[in-house]
Amino acid sequence: MKVLLFGATGSIGSAISEELTARGHEVTGVSRSTLSQPAPDESHRTHHVGDASNPDSVAALAAHHDAVVSAVSSGHPASLAEAASGLVRGLRKAGVRRLLVVGGAGTLEAAPGLRLVDTPEFPEPYKPTAYAQAAALAVFHTVEDIDWTYLSPAVVIKPGARTGRYRLGADHVLTDNDGNSTISIPDFALALADELDRPTALQQRITVAY
């Protein structure tokens, strides 16, 4: 497939690009600014400057692609909901139906009806981003004409090995037998690529953890 990837230069975006390219997909990366020079393993991929919150920019870049992946960083938290709207409107203009979005863990439920971001233990500095991610997810939940999938990582997502294993959940935090909720960036990228290749959660949010 021809895949347009917003946020391609970030740590998660780079891992997604690597995973998709290894599978034979043609990846077009998009970032907010030009690259001074591509990394050695990125030299065979195409990069463009674009803005996920601008529908016209999204439409122009997404044209002739089979799917769009958004791994944009939070930046200014308010921009997450704007990016969600811009992506949806831009994909409609471009006639592209498939969209995969990297979200956050704060909107997952720690208990029935209790989001992680609303628990007393949730770090205060991360709350603005988590609430912005909730607003972005709310945008996608209103969309019925785009085949979107919103992927929330585990509570802790960090660099690590590509083990080739992961578990999928829905709206609740996934933990292991010791109560930890973790996933490596390469295994998260693996899960996203699997969802692109073999869709199981169209117009749904899923979570990825060990």
MITI-250447 format. One line per field, with one value per residue: residue number from 0; x, y, z of N, C-alpha, C, O in turn. Coordinates in Angstrom, 1 decimal, decimal comma, padded with zeros to 4 digits. Atoms other than C-alpha are relative to their C-alpha. Layout:
<atoms>
k <- c(NUM_...)
n.xx <- c(X_...)
n.yy <- c(Y_...)
n.zz <- c(Z_...)
ca.xx <- c(X_...)
ca.yy <- c(Y_...)
ca.zz <- c(Z_...)
c.xx <- c(X_...)
c.yy <- c(Y_...)
c.zz <- c(Z_...)
o.xx <- c(X_...)
o.yy <- c(Y_...)
o.zz <- c(Z_...)
</atoms>
This chain:
<atoms>
k <- c(0_1_2_3_4_5_6_7_8_9_10_11_12_13_14_15_16_17_18_19_20_21_22_23_24_25_26_27_28_29_30_31_32_33_34_35_36_37_38_39_40_41_42_43_44_45_46_47_48_49_50_51_52_53_54_55_56_57_58_59_60_61_62_63_64_65_66_67_68_69_70_71_72_73_74_75_76_77_78_79_80_81_82_83_84_85_86_87_88_89_90_91_92_93_94_95_96_97_98_99_100_101_102_103_104_105_106_107_108_109_110_111_112_113_114_115_116_117_118_119_120_121_122_123_124_125_126_127_128_129_130_131_132_133_134_135_136_137_138_139_140_141_142_143_144_145_146_147_148_149_150_151_152_153_154_155_156_157_158_159_160_161_162_163_164_165_166_167_168_169_170_171_172_173_174_175_176_177_178_179_180_181_182_183_184_185_186_187_188_189_190_191_192_193_194_195_196_197_198_199_200_201_202_203_204_205_206_207_208_209)
n.xx <- c(000,8_-000,6_000,5_-000,4_-000,3_-000,2_-000,8_-000,9_-001,4_000,0_-000,5_001,0_000,2_-001,1_000,2_001,0_-000,5_-000,9_000,8_000,8_-001,0_-000,5_001,0_000,2_000,8_-000,6_000,4_-000,3_-000,1_000,3_-000,3_000,4_-001,1_-000,9_-001,1_-001,3_-000,4_000,6_-000,8_-000,4_001,0_001,2_-000,3_000,8_001,4_000,3_000,4_000,6_000,4_001,4_000,6_001,2_001,2_000,4_000,7_-000,5_-001,3_000,3_000,6_-001,1_-001,0_000,6_000,4_-000,7_-000,5_001,0_000,3_-000,7_-000,3_-000,3_-000,7_-000,5_-000,3_001,0_-000,3_001,0_001,1_001,2_-000,1_000,4_001,3_000,0_-000,5_001,1_001,0_-000,6_-000,2_001,3_000,4_-000,9_000,2_001,2_-000,2_-000,9_000,7_-000,7_000,8_-000,7_-000,8_-000,4_-000,4_-000,7_000,6_-000,6_000,6_000,8_001,4_000,4_000,6_-000,7_001,2_001,2_000,5_-001,0_-001,1_-001,3_-000,3_000,8_-000,4_-000,8_-001,4_-000,5_-000,9_000,6_-000,5_000,5_001,4_000,4_-000,1_001,0_001,4_000,0_000,2_001,5_000,8_-000,3_000,8_001,4_000,2_000,0_001,2_001,2_-000,3_000,5_-000,3_-001,4_-000,3_-001,0_-000,4_-000,8_-000,8_-000,6_-001,0_000,1_-000,3_-001,4_-000,5_-001,4_-000,8_-000,3_-000,2_001,2_000,2_001,0_001,2_000,7_001,4_001,0_001,2_000,9_-000,1_-000,5_-001,5_-000,4_-001,1_-000,5_000,3_-000,6_000,7_-000,7_000,6_-001,1_-000,2_-001,2_000,4_000,1_001,2_001,1_000,0_000,4_001,5_000,6_-000,2_000,9_001,4_000,1_000,0_001,1_000,9_000,9_000,6_000,5_000,8_-000,1_-001,3_-000,6_-001,2_-001,0_-000,9_-000,4)
n.yy <- c(-001,2_-001,3_-000,5_-001,3_000,0_-001,3_000,3_001,1_-000,2_000,3_001,3_001,0_-000,1_000,6_001,4_000,4_-000,1_001,2_001,2_000,1_000,1_001,4_000,9_-000,3_-001,2_-001,3_-000,9_-001,4_-000,6_-001,4_-000,7_-001,4_-000,8_000,8_000,7_-000,5_001,1_001,2_001,0_001,1_001,0_-000,7_-000,6_000,6_-000,3_-001,4_-000,9_-001,3_-000,9_-000,1_-000,3_000,9_-000,8_-000,7_001,0_-000,1_000,7_001,4_000,5_000,0_001,1_001,4_000,5_001,1_000,9_001,0_-000,2_-001,0_000,2_-001,2_000,2_-001,3_-000,2_-000,9_-001,5_-000,7_001,0_-000,4_000,4_001,3_000,0_-000,6_001,0_001,0_-000,6_-000,2_001,3_000,5_-000,9_000,1_001,3_000,0_-000,7_000,8_001,2_001,1_000,4_000,6_-000,8_000,5_-001,1_000,3_-000,8_000,1_000,9_-000,6_000,2_001,4_000,1_000,7_000,8_-000,3_-001,3_-000,8_-000,1_-000,1_-001,4_-000,5_000,6_-000,9_000,3_-000,4_-001,1_-001,3_-000,7_000,7_-000,1_-000,7_000,9_001,1_-000,5_-000,3_001,3_000,4_-000,8_000,5_001,3_-000,3_-000,4_001,3_000,8_-000,6_000,2_001,3_000,2_000,3_001,3_-000,4_000,8_-000,8_000,9_-000,5_000,9_000,3_-001,2_-000,3_000,4_-000,5_000,8_001,4_001,0_000,4_001,4_000,7_000,3_-001,1_000,3_-001,1_-000,2_-001,0_-001,3_000,1_000,2_001,4_000,2_001,4_000,7_-000,8_-001,3_-001,0_-000,3_-000,5_000,5_-000,7_-000,7_000,8_000,9_-000,8_-000,1_001,3_000,1_-000,9_000,5_001,1_-000,5_-000,5_001,1_000,9_-000,8_000,7_-001,0_-001,2_-001,0_000,4_-000,2_001,2_-000,3_001,0_000,2_001,4)
n.zz <- c(000,0_-000,1_-001,3_-000,4_-001,5_-000,7_-001,2_000,4_-000,5_-001,4_-000,4_000,4_001,4_000,6_-000,1_000,9_001,3_000,1_000,1_001,3_001,1_000,0_000,5_001,4_000,3_000,5_-001,0_000,2_-001,3_-000,1_-001,2_000,0_000,6_000,9_-000,6_000,4_000,8_-000,5_-000,7_000,9_000,3_000,5_001,2_001,1_-000,2_000,4_-001,1_000,4_-001,1_000,0_-001,3_-000,2_-000,4_001,2_000,9_001,4_000,0_-000,1_001,3_001,0_-000,2_-000,1_001,3_000,6_-001,0_-000,4_-001,4_-000,7_-001,4_-000,7_-001,2_-000,4_-001,4_-000,6_000,3_-000,8_-000,1_000,8_001,4_000,3_000,5_001,3_000,9_000,3_001,0_001,2_000,7_000,5_001,1_001,1_000,6_000,8_001,3_000,9_000,3_-000,7_-001,1_-001,1_-000,9_-001,2_-000,8_-001,2_-001,1_-001,3_-000,9_-001,1_000,2_-000,4_-001,3_-001,1_-000,6_000,8_-000,1_-000,5_000,9_-000,7_-000,2_-001,1_-001,3_-000,8_000,2_001,3_-000,1_000,4_001,2_001,2_000,2_001,2_001,2_-000,1_000,3_001,4_000,7_-000,2_000,9_001,3_000,1_000,2_001,4_000,8_-000,3_000,7_001,5_000,5_001,4_000,1_-000,7_-000,9_-001,1_-000,9_-000,7_-001,3_-000,5_-001,4_-000,8_000,2_001,3_000,0_000,9_-000,4_001,0_000,7_-000,4_000,8_-000,8_-000,7_-000,2_000,3_-000,8_000,5_-000,7_-001,3_-000,1_-000,1_-000,8_-000,1_-001,3_-001,1_-000,1_000,8_001,3_000,8_001,4_000,7_001,2_001,1_-000,1_000,3_001,5_000,5_-000,1_000,9_001,4_000,1_000,2_001,4_001,0_-000,3_-000,9_-000,9_-000,9_000,8_-000,8_-001,4_-000,7_-000,6_-000,7_000,3_-001,1_-000,2)
ca.xx <- c(000,0_000,9_000,8_001,0_002,6_002,2_004,7_007,2_010,3_009,2_010,3_007,0_006,5_010,0_009,3_006,1_007,8_010,5_007,9_005,7_008,7_010,0_006,7_006,9_004,6_005,5_005,7_005,5_006,6_005,2_006,6_006,0_009,4_012,0_014,7_018,3_019,2_017,6_018,9_020,8_017,9_015,4_017,1_014,9_011,7_009,9_009,4_007,1_006,2_002,6_000,1_-002,4_-004,7_-005,0_-007,6_-006,2_-002,7_-004,0_-006,0_-003,1_-000,7_-003,2_-004,2_-003,3_-002,5_-004,3_-004,1_-003,0_-001,3_-001,1_001,6_001,8_003,2_001,1_003,0_000,4_-002,3_-005,1_-003,7_-004,6_-008,3_-007,6_-005,5_-008,3_-010,7_-008,2_-007,4_-011,0_-011,9_-008,8_-009,3_-012,8_-011,6_-008,9_-011,3_-009,1_-011,0_-008,4_-006,9_-004,9_-004,2_-001,6_-003,3_-002,5_-003,2_-004,9_-008,3_-008,3_-010,4_-008,6_-012,0_-015,4_-016,4_-013,2_-010,6_-006,9_-006,6_-009,3_-007,6_-005,8_-002,5_-002,4_000,5_-000,7_001,7_000,3_-003,3_-003,6_-002,4_-004,6_-007,7_-006,7_-006,4_-009,9_-011,2_-009,5_-011,0_-014,4_-014,0_-013,3_-016,3_-018,6_-017,1_-018,9_-017,6_-013,9_-012,5_-010,5_-008,7_-007,4_-004,6_-003,8_-000,5_000,0_000,5_004,3_005,6_009,3_012,2_013,0_013,2_010,8_009,6_006,9_004,3_001,6_-002,0_-005,0_-007,7_-010,5_-011,1_-009,6_-005,9_-004,2_-001,8_000,4_000,4_002,5_000,1_002,4_001,1_003,9_004,8_008,0_007,8_008,7_006,0_003,5_004,5_004,1_000,5_-000,3_001,1_-000,9_-004,1_-003,3_-002,7_-005,5_-008,2_-010,0_-011,1_-012,7_-014,2_-013,0_-010,3_-008,0_-005,1_-001,8_000,2_002,1)
ca.yy <- c(000,0_003,6_005,1_008,7_009,1_012,3_012,6_010,4_011,9_011,2_008,2_006,3_007,6_006,5_003,0_002,8_003,9_001,2_-001,5_-000,6_-000,2_-003,6_-005,1_-003,6_-000,6_002,7_005,2_009,0_010,8_014,2_016,5_020,1_021,3_020,2_017,7_019,0_015,6_012,1_009,5_006,7_004,3_007,0_007,9_005,7_007,2_010,4_013,3_016,3_019,3_019,3_020,1_017,5_020,3_021,8_019,9_021,3_020,2_016,8_016,4_017,4_015,0_012,1_012,0_008,8_007,1_004,0_004,9_007,6_007,2_010,0_009,8_013,5_014,6_016,6_019,9_022,3_020,0_022,0_021,0_017,4_018,0_020,3_017,6_015,1_017,4_018,3_014,7_013,7_016,7_016,3_012,6_013,2_015,7_013,2_010,3_008,2_006,1_004,4_006,2_005,0_007,3_007,0_008,2_008,2_006,1_008,7_008,1_004,4_003,3_002,3_001,0_000,9_004,5_005,9_007,2_007,0_010,8_011,2_009,1_010,8_009,2_010,6_013,1_016,7_017,9_015,3_016,1_018,8_016,4_013,6_015,8_017,0_013,3_012,7_015,6_014,2_010,7_012,3_013,8_010,3_008,8_011,1_009,9_007,2_007,7_007,1_003,7_005,1_003,1_004,9_003,1_003,8_002,5_001,0_003,4_003,1_003,1_003,3_002,2_-001,5_-004,7_-005,8_-009,0_-009,8_-010,1_-007,9_-008,0_-005,9_-004,5_-002,0_000,9_-000,5_-000,4_-003,7_-004,9_-008,0_-010,4_-007,9_-005,0_-003,3_-001,7_-001,4_-001,8_-001,1_001,3_-001,3_-003,7_-000,9_-000,2_-003,9_-003,8_-000,8_-002,3_-005,5_-003,5_-001,8_-005,1_-007,0_-004,6_-005,8_-002,5_-000,2_002,9_001,7_002,5_-000,3_-000,4_-002,3_-003,7_-006,8)
ca.zz <- c(000,0_-000,4_003,2_004,2_007,7_009,7_012,5_010,6_012,3_015,9_017,9_017,3_013,8_012,9_014,2_012,3_009,1_009,6_010,2_007,2_004,9_005,9_004,9_001,4_001,9_000,2_003,0_002,5_005,6_006,7_009,3_010,3_009,0_006,4_007,4_007,3_005,9_006,1_008,5_006,8_007,0_005,8_002,6_000,5_001,8_000,7_003,1_002,8_005,0_006,0_008,8_010,0_011,3_007,8_005,7_002,4_003,3_004,3_001,1_-001,1_000,5_001,0_-002,7_-004,4_-001,1_000,2_003,9_006,3_009,7_012,2_014,8_015,5_018,9_021,3_020,7_021,9_023,4_021,7_018,4_018,8_018,4_015,5_013,9_014,3_012,5_009,9_009,1_008,8_006,6_004,5_003,9_002,8_000,2_-001,0_-001,1_001,3_003,8_005,9_008,9_011,8_014,7_017,5_020,7_024,4_027,4_029,6_028,0_028,9_031,8_035,0_036,3_034,7_034,0_035,4_032,9_033,9_033,5_036,1_038,8_041,7_040,7_037,2_036,9_036,8_034,1_031,6_032,1_029,4_026,8_028,0_027,9_024,5_023,4_024,8_022,7_019,6_020,3_020,6_017,2_015,7_017,5_015,5_012,1_010,2_006,7_007,4_008,4_011,4_014,1_017,2_018,9_022,6_023,8_027,3_030,2_029,6_026,0_025,6_023,4_023,5_021,6_018,9_020,6_018,1_020,8_022,2_023,4_022,2_024,3_023,9_026,3_029,5_030,6_030,0_032,6_033,0_036,0_038,0_037,4_034,9_031,7_029,2_025,5_023,5_020,7_018,1_019,3_019,2_015,6_014,9_016,2_014,2_011,0_011,7_012,0_008,7_006,9_008,6_010,0_013,0_014,7_012,1_013,7_017,1_019,7_020,7_023,1_022,8_025,7_026,8)
c.xx <- c(000,9_-000,5_000,6_000,1_000,3_000,8_001,1_001,4_000,0_000,4_-001,0_-000,2_001,2_-000,1_-001,1_000,4_000,9_-000,8_-000,8_000,9_000,5_-001,0_-000,3_-000,9_000,8_-000,4_000,5_-000,1_-000,4_000,4_-000,3_001,1_000,9_001,1_001,3_000,6_-000,6_001,0_000,4_-001,1_-001,3_000,2_-000,8_-001,5_-000,2_-000,5_-000,6_-000,3_-001,5_-000,6_-001,3_-001,3_-000,6_-000,6_000,5_001,3_-000,1_-000,5_001,0_001,0_-000,6_-000,4_000,8_000,6_-001,2_-000,4_000,8_000,2_000,4_000,7_000,6_000,1_-001,0_000,3_-000,8_-001,2_-001,3_000,0_-000,4_-001,5_-000,1_000,6_-001,0_-001,0_000,6_000,3_-001,3_-000,5_000,9_-000,1_-001,3_000,2_000,9_-000,6_000,7_-000,8_000,7_000,9_000,3_000,7_000,7_-000,5_000,8_-000,7_-001,0_-001,5_-000,5_-000,6_000,8_-001,0_-001,2_-000,5_001,0_001,3_001,3_000,3_-000,7_000,3_000,9_001,5_000,5_000,8_-000,6_000,5_-000,5_-001,5_-000,5_000,0_-001,0_-001,4_-000,1_-000,2_-001,4_-000,8_000,2_-000,8_-001,5_-000,3_-000,2_-001,3_-001,2_000,1_-000,4_000,4_001,5_000,3_001,2_000,2_000,9_000,7_000,6_001,1_-000,3_000,4_001,5_000,4_001,4_000,9_000,3_000,1_-001,4_-000,1_-000,9_-001,3_-000,7_-001,4_-000,8_-001,1_-000,9_000,2_000,6_001,6_000,3_001,3_000,5_-000,3_000,6_-000,7_000,6_-000,7_001,1_000,0_001,2_-000,5_000,0_-001,1_-001,3_-000,1_-000,4_-001,5_-000,7_000,0_-000,9_-001,4_-000,2_-000,2_-001,2_-001,0_-000,9_-000,8_-000,4_-000,9_000,0_001,4_000,4_001,2_001,0_000,9_000,5_-001,0)
c.yy <- c(001,2_000,7_001,3_000,0_001,4_-000,3_-001,0_000,1_-000,2_-001,4_-001,1_000,0_-000,7_-001,6_-000,6_000,0_-001,2_-001,3_-000,1_-000,2_-001,4_-001,0_000,3_001,1_001,2_001,1_001,5_000,7_001,5_000,5_001,5_000,9_-001,0_-000,7_000,5_-001,1_-001,3_-000,8_-001,0_-000,9_000,7_000,5_-000,4_000,4_001,5_000,8_001,3_000,8_000,1_000,2_-000,8_000,8_000,8_-000,9_000,1_-000,6_-001,5_-000,6_000,0_-001,1_-001,4_-000,5_-001,1_-001,0_-001,0_000,2_001,1_-000,4_001,3_-000,4_001,4_000,1_001,0_001,4_000,8_-000,9_000,3_-000,5_-001,4_-000,2_000,6_-000,9_-001,1_000,5_000,2_-001,2_-000,5_000,8_-000,2_-001,4_-000,1_000,7_-000,9_-001,3_-001,2_-000,4_-000,6_000,9_-000,7_001,1_-000,5_001,0_-000,1_-001,0_000,6_-000,1_-001,4_000,0_-000,8_-000,9_000,4_001,5_001,0_000,1_000,2_001,4_000,6_-000,6_000,9_-000,1_000,6_001,3_001,3_000,6_-000,7_000,1_000,8_-000,8_-001,1_000,5_000,4_-001,3_-000,4_000,8_-000,5_-001,3_000,3_000,4_-001,3_-000,7_000,5_-000,4_-001,4_-000,3_-000,2_-001,2_000,3_-001,1_000,9_-000,9_000,7_-000,9_-000,4_001,3_000,4_-000,5_000,6_-000,8_-001,4_-000,9_-000,2_-001,5_-000,8_-000,4_001,2_-000,5_001,2_000,0_001,1_001,3_-000,1_-000,2_-001,5_-000,1_-001,5_-000,5_000,8_001,4_001,1_000,1_000,6_-000,6_000,7_000,7_-000,9_-001,0_000,7_000,2_-001,2_-000,1_000,9_-000,5_-001,2_000,4_000,6_-001,1_-000,9_000,7_-000,9_001,0_001,2_000,8_-000,4_000,5_-001,3_000,5_-001,2_000,0_-001,5_-000,7)
c.zz <- c(000,0_001,3_000,2_001,5_000,5_001,3_-000,2_000,7_001,5_000,3_-000,4_-001,5_-000,8_000,0_-000,9_-001,5_-000,3_-000,2_-001,3_-001,2_-000,1_-000,5_-001,5_-000,3_-000,4_001,0_-000,4_001,3_000,0_001,3_-000,1_-000,7_-000,9_000,8_-000,6_-001,0_000,5_000,8_-001,0_-000,4_-000,5_-001,4_-001,2_000,1_-000,4_001,2_-000,6_001,2_-000,1_001,4_000,1_000,3_-001,2_-001,0_-001,4_-000,1_000,1_-001,3_-001,1_000,1_000,0_-001,4_-000,5_001,0_000,4_001,5_000,6_001,5_000,6_001,3_000,5_001,5_000,5_-000,3_001,0_000,2_-000,8_-001,4_-000,3_-000,5_-001,4_-001,0_-000,3_-001,0_-001,3_-000,8_-000,6_-001,2_-001,2_-000,7_-000,8_-001,3_-000,9_-000,4_000,6_001,2_001,2_000,8_001,3_000,8_001,3_001,1_001,3_000,9_001,0_-000,2_000,3_001,4_000,9_000,7_-000,8_000,3_000,6_-000,9_000,9_000,3_001,2_001,4_000,8_-000,3_-001,3_000,1_-000,5_-001,3_-001,3_-000,2_-001,2_-001,2_000,0_-000,3_-001,4_-000,9_000,1_-001,0_-001,4_-000,2_-000,2_-001,4_-000,9_000,2_-000,7_-001,5_-000,4_-001,4_-000,3_000,8_001,0_001,1_000,9_001,0_001,3_000,4_001,5_000,8_-000,2_-001,4_-000,1_-001,0_000,6_-001,1_-000,7_000,3_-000,9_000,7_000,6_000,2_-000,4_001,0_-000,6_000,8_001,4_000,0_000,1_000,8_000,0_001,4_001,2_000,1_-000,9_-001,4_-000,9_-001,4_-000,5_-001,2_-001,3_000,0_-000,2_-001,5_-000,7_000,0_-000,9_-001,5_-000,2_-000,2_-001,3_-001,0_000,2_001,0_000,8_000,9_-000,8_000,8_001,5_000,6_000,5_000,8_-000,1_001,2_000,0_000,9)
o.xx <- c(002,0_-001,7_001,8_-000,8_001,4_000,5_001,5_002,1_001,1_000,6_-000,7_-000,3_000,9_000,2_-001,0_000,2_000,8_-000,5_-000,8_000,6_000,7_-000,7_-001,2_-001,2_002,0_-001,5_001,6_-001,2_-000,1_000,2_-000,6_000,9_000,8_001,5_001,4_001,2_-000,8_002,2_-000,4_-001,2_-002,3_-000,7_-000,9_-002,3_000,7_-001,3_-000,1_-000,4_-002,1_000,2_-002,2_-002,4_-001,6_000,1_000,6_001,6_000,5_000,0_001,1_001,4_000,1_-000,6_002,1_001,5_-002,3_-001,5_001,9_-000,7_001,2_000,1_001,7_-000,7_-001,7_-000,6_-000,7_-001,8_-001,9_-001,0_-000,6_-001,7_-000,9_000,1_-001,1_-001,3_000,0_000,1_-001,3_-000,9_000,4_-000,1_-001,3_-000,3_000,7_-000,1_000,6_-001,2_000,2_001,8_-000,6_001,5_000,1_-000,4_002,0_-001,8_-001,8_-002,2_-001,7_-000,3_001,2_-000,6_-001,2_-000,8_000,7_002,0_001,3_000,8_-000,3_-000,3_001,6_002,3_001,8_000,4_-001,1_-000,2_-000,5_-002,0_-001,4_-000,9_-001,6_-002,1_-001,2_-000,9_-002,0_-001,8_-000,7_-001,4_-002,1_-001,4_-001,1_-001,8_-002,3_-000,8_000,0_000,1_002,0_-000,2_002,4_-000,7_001,9_000,1_001,5_000,8_-001,2_000,8_001,8_000,3_001,6_000,4_000,3_000,1_-002,4_000,5_-000,8_-002,1_000,0_-001,8_-000,4_-001,6_-000,6_001,1_000,6_002,1_-000,3_002,2_-000,3_-001,0_000,1_-000,2_000,2_-001,2_001,3_-000,7_001,5_-001,6_-000,9_-001,7_-002,3_-001,2_-001,1_-002,1_-001,7_-000,9_-001,5_-002,1_-001,3_-001,0_-001,8_-000,9_-001,6_-001,7_000,1_-001,9_-001,1_002,3_-000,4_001,8_000,6_001,5_000,0_-000,8)
o.yy <- c(001,2_000,9_001,5_-000,3_001,9_-001,3_-001,7_-000,9_-000,2_-002,2_-002,2_-001,0_-001,3_-002,3_-001,6_-000,9_-001,8_-002,1_-001,2_-000,9_-002,0_-002,1_-000,4_001,4_001,3_001,5_001,7_000,8_002,1_-000,1_002,0_002,0_-002,2_-000,2_000,8_-000,7_-001,4_-000,8_-001,2_-001,3_-000,1_001,1_000,3_-000,1_002,3_000,3_001,8_000,3_000,3_000,1_-000,6_000,3_001,4_-001,7_-000,9_-001,3_-002,2_-001,6_-001,0_-001,7_-002,3_-001,7_-001,0_-001,8_-000,6_-000,2_001,5_-000,9_002,0_-001,0_001,5_-000,4_001,7_002,2_000,7_-001,3_-000,6_-000,7_-001,8_-000,9_000,2_-001,0_-001,5_-000,2_-000,1_-001,3_-000,9_000,3_-000,2_-001,4_-000,7_000,2_-000,9_-002,0_-002,3_000,5_-000,5_001,6_-001,3_001,8_-001,3_002,2_-000,4_-001,4_-000,1_000,0_-001,6_000,8_-002,0_-001,9_001,4_001,8_002,2_-000,9_000,7_001,7_001,6_-000,3_001,8_000,8_000,6_002,3_001,3_001,1_000,0_-000,3_000,4_-000,8_-001,4_-000,2_000,2_-001,3_-001,1_000,3_-000,5_-001,5_-000,4_000,1_-001,4_-001,4_-000,1_-000,1_-002,4_-001,4_-000,3_-001,4_-000,1_-001,8_001,4_-001,7_001,5_-002,1_000,1_002,3_001,6_-001,7_001,8_-001,8_-001,6_-000,5_000,0_-002,4_-002,0_-001,1_002,2_-001,5_002,3_-001,0_001,5_002,0_000,9_-000,7_-002,2_000,7_-002,4_000,1_000,6_002,2_002,2_-000,9_001,8_-001,6_001,9_000,3_-000,8_-001,3_000,2_000,1_-001,2_-000,6_000,5_-000,4_-001,4_-000,2_000,5_-001,1_-001,4_000,4_-001,8_000,6_002,3_000,3_-000,3_000,8_-002,1_001,5_-002,3_001,0_-002,3_-001,9)
o.zz <- c(000,4_001,4_000,1_002,2_000,3_002,0_000,7_000,8_002,1_-000,6_-000,9_-002,1_-001,8_-001,0_-001,5_-002,2_-001,4_-001,0_-001,9_-002,1_-001,2_-001,0_-002,1_-001,5_000,0_001,0_-000,8_001,9_-001,0_002,4_-001,2_-001,1_-000,8_001,9_-001,8_-002,0_001,7_000,4_-002,0_-001,6_-000,8_-002,0_-002,2_-000,7_-000,4_002,0_-001,6_002,3_-001,2_002,4_-000,7_000,1_-001,0_-001,7_-002,1_-001,1_-000,7_-001,8_-001,8_-000,9_-000,5_-001,6_-000,4_000,7_000,3_001,9_000,0_002,1_000,0_002,2_001,0_002,3_-000,3_-000,6_002,2_-000,9_-001,3_-002,1_-001,5_-001,5_-002,2_-002,2_-001,5_-001,9_-002,3_-002,0_-001,7_-002,2_-002,4_-002,0_-001,8_-002,4_-002,1_-001,2_000,1_002,0_002,3_000,2_001,9_000,3_002,0_001,0_001,2_000,6_001,7_000,8_000,3_002,2_000,6_001,3_-001,5_001,4_000,7_-001,0_002,0_001,4_001,7_002,4_000,2_-000,1_-001,5_000,8_-001,7_-002,1_-002,4_-001,3_-001,9_-002,1_-001,0_-001,0_-002,0_-001,9_-000,8_-001,6_-002,2_-001,3_-000,9_-001,9_-001,7_-000,7_-000,8_-002,3_000,2_-001,9_-001,4_002,0_000,7_001,4_000,4_001,7_001,1_000,5_002,1_000,2_-000,3_-001,6_000,1_-001,5_001,8_-002,3_-000,2_-000,3_-001,0_000,1_000,9_-000,4_-000,3_001,4_-001,7_000,5_002,1_-001,0_000,9_000,7_-000,4_002,2_002,3_000,9_-000,8_-001,9_-000,8_-001,7_-000,2_-001,8_-002,1_-001,1_-000,8_-002,0_-001,7_-000,9_-001,5_-002,2_-001,3_-001,0_-001,9_-001,9_-000,8_002,2_000,3_001,6_-000,4_001,4_002,1_-000,2_001,1_000,6_-000,4_001,7_-000,7_001,2)
</atoms>
